[in-house]
Amino acid sequence: MRPLVDNNRLDRFNRKALQAEEARKLILDRVKPLPSESVTLADAWGRKLGEVLVAPHPFPPFRRSGMDGYAVRAEDLTQATSASPVMLTVLESIASGEKPVFSIAKGQAARIMTGGMVPEGADAVVMLEMTVSSEAGNGQPLVRIGKSVPAGLNVAEIGCEIQEGERLLPLGQTIGPGEAALLASCGHSRVAVARRPRVAILSTGSELLEVEEQLKPAKIRNSNASMLAAMVRECGGEPLLLGKVPDDADEAQALLRRELQRCDITITSGGVSVGDYDIMVDVLADPDIELLFNKVAIRPGSPTTAAVLHDKLIVALSGNPGACFVGFHLFVAPALKAMQKEQRPALSSFQAFLGADYPKVNAYRRYIRARTDLREGSVWVIPTGDDKSSLMTTIVNADCLIEIPPLKEGLEKGRLVTAWKW
Amino acid sequence: MRPLVDNNRLDRFNRKALQAEEARKLILDRVKPLPSESVTLADAWGRKLGEVLVAPHPFPPFRRSGMDGYAVRAEDLTQATSASPVMLTVLESIASGEKPVFSIAKGQAARIMTGGMVPEGADAVVMLEMTVSSEAGNGQPLVRIGKSVPAGLNVAEIGCEIQEGERLLPLGQTIGPGEAALLASCGHSRVAVARRPRVAILSTGSELLEVEEQLKPAKIRNSNASMLAAMVRECGGEPLLLGKVPDDADEAQALLRRELQRCDITITSGGVSVGDYDIMVDVLADPDIELLFNKVAIRPGSPTTAAVLHDKLIVALSGNPGACFVGFHLFVAPALKAMQKEQRPALSSFQAFLGADYPKVNAYRRYIRARTDLREGSVWVIPTGDDKSSLMTTIVNADCLIEIPPLKEGLEKGRLVTAWKW
């Protein structure tokens, strides 16, 4: 029989449990924002803005027509009705992208296209479908309009979208379609984005097979590494899959030190609990490693541990898939986002109705994998299944975590609860 | 003065407006799912599953311990209390990944680790913290337990997560963290995913400058192409930015035919309206092109047009940024998702409370850019600003579209409305 570790060993059992917020703060306090790199706008999708940009000019930069139609002076049409339409002289046809040649004076109009520059003097654009074009005897184009229009109709004033010098986007904002459009119109064909955090992923567990291996008795394939890699990519990071932590603590520490050179943060799964073979506990006992915390008052994932070695964060997550998933969202995702300068890196919370009875009594705050369901104006959060931390299938389709506070009795379906989304 | 196109021209004005659902159906009917390609699981993130996979074995594949502790027979502990604990003989210590040597008989237990294989005979695992280990005089390890436990406690039965032969994931499901974990545990180190749709993006508009150009009078920089490229990437596609449609219809048609070879779908922005320079109207008049529709009963984006050339879809969106954005979500995104075998490619709707008065009267169904706000269990949708189709800044932070039905009067804040999310 193998020798047993003393299961009363103080350093494993008498850990001081922090609240999740405290633990997260300890991590965020040690995050260093990554340097920015310049990428083309086409490559900036999904990246986080690494510089403060201000508008180099107002937008639109000229009075822009919002319609195909006729640029007019609204006051010329005050008396216009369908029975008694007003006839205006058409001076020119202004294509989009062309500077008008003429100013519009009393009784005059200009044909104009959507996006075209509204000529001086005109203060409204009448849509084409509300007009009838004709010609005077001398060939002079005319337009007949049978309706009055308010001044300003279909005219976007200079700077009505963006004023010169206005900050375009918050630092750390993820660049999606709207952001890309905004950056393009301000001439940012290249943009500084935060470098992607390089995230070393290590696994522990003698039961783990590689994904491509045949199943063997008592073994399972390593699923956490693939899950974590996907989560890292969701957060804009670059996963480095480094395989398994060596069983020997010295070797594992050597590996950690070596890989620290090429990564910004290290995450591990498993080996942080009170079991006999929980290698990460020994690995993190390295005297050069500064322990931030080794217990959090949450379920699942209470043995989640964080440390710093040579100024770089190491977050040791639980090995149970559910605990690993929750720990990543609560502690690693905020760190990755903060590295990329996101201004509010922690998960954001909302209030929702609990979609199923939750009978369990909790000593610790519990985070349940759930999906959001919007019904008739109400937000419900439905647990994706049994919330046992070992279950992996409940992660599929989860889009939030229900927070169940420490309670002496269970919660009934329909109760308002706090949930956290990513 | 430039010659004017007859603004009463029938083919431009008398278009037949389809409802959005009809128009979308015409597009989806012409979508061909793309062939699948095999990628490593690490590269499968964000891709859509291209094959039906079933579980090759149950999961967990053995009775798995959910705790560090002792594997016991629950019936041995029925009388156990803290005052009168039960002492069991510990046969072995079962590490995760090791097959147990012994079966557990009456009065016996085995030390076991989280994830370990529960030995024959045992039907529960008592967590380590609830036990006291000791030794008999002869050195035989013992464990003292002062509490009864139900059978099944902390034991995950074979197949309790996934049964053998069960379908793992729906076809077309996006591979995220949970999916990656599931695929890994079933040994799928490579996975077939739908090939990314290649999407040609063309722009029209004589007012358009390239993003890197200096601003000139009456001109703006092309922002739609960058916006569309980001939207294509959000949908898992690969954008091909092809610049501007030539002003000459023949040249434009030739370009379209040439590029059709290397793309799966073409999207254009601008030039579909009733203006004098709306080139796409002429381009799509090519007799080889089958028109699906050229008007939809929506605002913004009513002139949105779809056609098929040599079996490939062409969707011509409005040039106004807001209209282009809405048209993409309603018509292009569903096509891209269907190409990647997503089972429900259209946007999904939900009911929410309108976050601001909407005074406008609409002849057509209107889609307003908005963001979702969850407050105290209620879902609100807040317009991101004025819903003029020309505005681009209202796209930033929009995460849904509020649908305003054709109405004779405006809607008040707090009314329940339908919204569409992506």
Contacts between the chains, C-beta under 8 A, distances in Angstrom:
chain1	res1	chain2	res2	distance
A	1	B	92	5.4
A	1	B	93	6.0
A	1	B	141	7.2
A	2	B	92	7.9
A	2	B	93	4.8
A	2	B	95	7.2
A	4	B	93	5.9
A	4	B	111	6.4
A	4	B	133	6.7
A	4	B	141	6.7
A	6	B	133	7.9
A	7	B	128	5.4
A	7	B	131	7.2
A	7	B	133	5.4
A	8	B	132	7.8
A	8	B	133	7.9
A	13	B	129	7.1
A	41	B	211	6.2
A	41	B	226	5.5
A	42	B	226	7.3
A	42	B	229	6.0
A	42	B	239	7.5
A	42	B	241	6.6
A	45	B	229	7.1
A	45	B	230	4.8
A	45	B	233	4.8
A	45	B	234	7.9
A	46	B	233	7.2
A	57	B	215	6.0
A	59	B	220	7.8
A	59	B	392	7.9
A	60	B	220	6.6
A	61	B	215	5.8
A	61	B	220	6.8
A	62	B	217	6.9
A	62	B	218	6.0
A	64	B	220	8.0
A	64	B	390	6.9
A	66	B	320	7.7
A	66	B	388	6.3
A	66	B	389	7.6
A	66	B	390	4.9
A	68	B	273	5.8
A	68	B	274	5.6
A	68	B	275	4.0
A	68	B	276	7.8
A	92	B	1	5.4
A	92	B	2	7.9
A	93	B	1	6.0
A	93	B	2	4.8
A	93	B	4	6.0
A	93	B	276	6.7
A	95	B	2	7.3
A	95	B	206	5.7
A	95	B	207	7.9
A	95	B	276	7.3
A	95	B	277	5.6
A	96	B	205	5.8
A	96	B	206	5.7
A	96	B	207	3.7
A	96	B	218	7.6
A	96	B	277	7.2
A	97	B	205	7.1
A	97	B	206	4.1
A	97	B	207	3.3
A	97	B	208	7.2
A	97	B	218	5.5
A	97	B	219	5.4
A	98	B	206	7.4
A	98	B	218	5.7
A	99	B	217	4.8
A	99	B	218	4.7
A	100	B	218	7.9
A	111	B	4	6.4
A	111	B	276	7.5
A	113	B	275	4.5
A	113	B	276	6.6
A	113	B	277	6.2
A	114	B	273	6.4
A	114	B	275	6.0
A	114	B	319	6.9
A	114	B	320	6.8
A	114	B	390	7.8
A	115	B	205	6.6
A	115	B	207	5.2
A	115	B	220	7.3
A	115	B	319	6.9
A	115	B	320	7.8
A	115	B	390	7.7
A	116	B	207	7.3
A	116	B	218	7.3
A	117	B	217	7.2
A	117	B	218	4.0
A	128	B	7	5.4
A	128	B	274	5.8
A	128	B	275	7.6
A	129	B	13	7.1
A	129	B	274	7.3
A	131	B	7	7.1
A	132	B	8	7.8
A	133	B	4	6.6
A	133	B	6	7.9
A	133	B	7	5.4
A	141	B	1	7.2
A	141	B	4	6.8
A	156	B	388	7.4
A	156	B	390	5.8
A	156	B	391	7.9
A	161	B	391	5.9
A	161	B	392	6.3
A	161	B	393	4.8
A	162	B	393	6.4
A	169	B	396	7.3
A	175	B	230	7.2
A	176	B	230	5.6
A	176	B	234	7.0
A	177	B	227	4.6
A	177	B	228	7.7
A	177	B	230	4.2
A	177	B	231	4.8
A	177	B	234	7.0
A	177	B	325	6.8
A	177	B	395	6.2
A	178	B	227	7.1
A	178	B	325	7.9
A	178	B	392	7.2
A	178	B	393	7.6
A	178	B	394	8.0
A	178	B	395	3.4
A	178	B	396	3.6
A	178	B	397	6.8
A	178	B	398	6.5
A	179	B	230	7.8
A	179	B	396	5.9
A	180	B	223	7.8
A	180	B	226	4.1
A	180	B	227	5.4
A	180	B	229	7.0
A	180	B	230	4.3
A	181	B	223	4.1
A	181	B	224	7.0
A	181	B	226	6.0
A	181	B	227	3.9
A	181	B	321	5.8
A	181	B	392	4.9
A	181	B	395	6.1
A	182	B	223	7.4
A	182	B	392	6.4
A	182	B	393	6.7
A	182	B	396	6.1
A	183	B	226	7.1
A	184	B	211	4.7
A	184	B	221	5.7
A	184	B	222	6.5
A	184	B	223	4.1
A	184	B	225	7.4
A	184	B	226	4.0
A	184	B	227	7.4
A	185	B	220	6.3
A	185	B	221	5.2
A	185	B	223	4.3
A	185	B	392	6.5
A	186	B	221	7.7
A	187	B	211	6.2
A	187	B	212	6.9
A	187	B	213	7.5
A	187	B	214	7.8
A	187	B	215	7.2
A	187	B	221	6.0
A	188	B	211	7.2
A	189	B	210	7.7
A	189	B	211	4.2
A	189	B	212	4.0
A	205	B	96	5.8
A	205	B	97	7.1
A	205	B	115	6.6
A	206	B	95	5.6
A	206	B	96	5.6
A	206	B	97	4.0
A	206	B	98	7.3
A	207	B	95	7.9
A	207	B	96	3.7
A	207	B	97	3.3
A	207	B	115	5.2
A	207	B	116	7.3
A	208	B	97	7.2
A	210	B	189	7.7
A	211	B	41	6.2
A	211	B	184	4.8
A	211	B	187	6.2
A	211	B	188	7.2
A	211	B	189	4.2
A	212	B	187	7.0
A	212	B	189	4.0
A	213	B	187	7.5
A	214	B	187	7.8
A	215	B	57	6.0
A	215	B	61	5.8
A	215	B	187	7.2
A	217	B	62	6.9
A	217	B	99	4.8
A	217	B	117	7.2
A	218	B	62	6.0
A	218	B	96	7.6
A	218	B	97	5.5
A	218	B	98	5.7
A	218	B	99	4.7
A	218	B	100	7.9
A	218	B	116	7.3
A	218	B	117	4.0
A	219	B	97	5.4
A	220	B	59	7.8
A	220	B	60	6.6
A	220	B	61	6.8
A	220	B	64	7.9
A	220	B	115	7.3
A	220	B	185	6.3
A	221	B	184	5.7
A	221	B	185	5.2
A	221	B	186	7.7
A	221	B	187	6.0
A	222	B	184	6.5
A	223	B	180	7.7
A	223	B	181	4.1
A	223	B	182	7.3
A	223	B	184	4.1
A	223	B	185	4.3
A	224	B	181	7.0
A	225	B	184	7.4
A	226	B	41	5.4
A	226	B	42	7.3
A	226	B	180	4.1
A	226	B	181	6.0
A	226	B	183	7.1
A	226	B	184	4.0
A	227	B	177	4.6
A	227	B	178	7.1
A	227	B	180	5.4
A	227	B	181	3.9
A	227	B	184	7.4
A	228	B	177	7.6
A	229	B	42	6.0
A	229	B	45	7.1
A	229	B	180	7.0
A	230	B	45	4.8
A	230	B	175	7.2
A	230	B	176	5.6
A	230	B	177	4.2
A	230	B	179	7.8
A	230	B	180	4.3
A	231	B	177	4.7
A	233	B	45	4.8
A	233	B	46	7.2
A	234	B	45	7.9
A	234	B	176	7.0
A	234	B	177	7.0
A	239	B	42	7.5
A	241	B	42	6.6
A	273	B	68	5.8
A	273	B	114	6.4
A	274	B	68	5.5
A	274	B	128	5.7
A	274	B	129	7.2
A	275	B	68	4.0
A	275	B	113	4.5
A	275	B	114	6.0
A	275	B	128	7.6
A	276	B	68	7.8
A	276	B	93	6.7
A	276	B	95	7.3
A	276	B	111	7.5
A	276	B	113	6.5
A	277	B	95	5.5
A	277	B	96	7.2
A	277	B	113	6.2
A	319	B	114	6.8
A	319	B	115	6.8
A	320	B	66	7.7
A	320	B	114	6.8
A	320	B	115	7.8
A	321	B	181	5.8
A	325	B	177	6.8
A	325	B	178	7.9
A	350	B	374	3.8
A	350	B	375	7.7
A	351	B	374	7.0
A	351	B	375	7.1
A	351	B	376	5.0
A	351	B	377	5.3
A	352	B	374	6.8
A	352	B	377	5.8
A	353	B	377	5.2
A	374	B	350	3.8
A	374	B	351	7.0
A	374	B	352	6.8
A	374	B	379	5.0
A	375	B	350	7.8
A	375	B	351	7.1
A	376	B	351	5.0
A	376	B	416	7.1
A	377	B	351	5.3
A	377	B	352	5.8
A	377	B	353	5.3
A	377	B	378	5.8
A	377	B	379	5.7
A	377	B	416	5.3
A	378	B	377	5.8
A	378	B	378	6.2
A	378	B	379	6.9
A	379	B	374	5.1
A	379	B	377	5.6
A	379	B	378	6.8
A	379	B	379	5.4
A	388	B	66	6.3
A	388	B	156	7.4
A	389	B	66	7.6
A	390	B	64	6.9
A	390	B	66	4.9
A	390	B	114	7.8
A	390	B	115	7.7
A	390	B	156	5.8
A	391	B	156	7.8
A	391	B	161	5.9
A	392	B	59	7.9
A	392	B	161	6.3
A	392	B	178	7.2
A	392	B	181	4.9
A	392	B	182	6.4
A	392	B	185	6.5
A	393	B	161	4.8
A	393	B	162	6.4
A	393	B	178	7.6
A	393	B	182	6.7
A	394	B	178	8.0
A	395	B	177	6.2
A	395	B	178	3.4
A	395	B	181	6.1
A	396	B	169	7.3
A	396	B	178	3.5
A	396	B	179	5.9
A	396	B	182	6.2
A	397	B	178	6.8
A	398	B	178	6.5
A	416	B	376	7.1
A	416	B	377	5.4
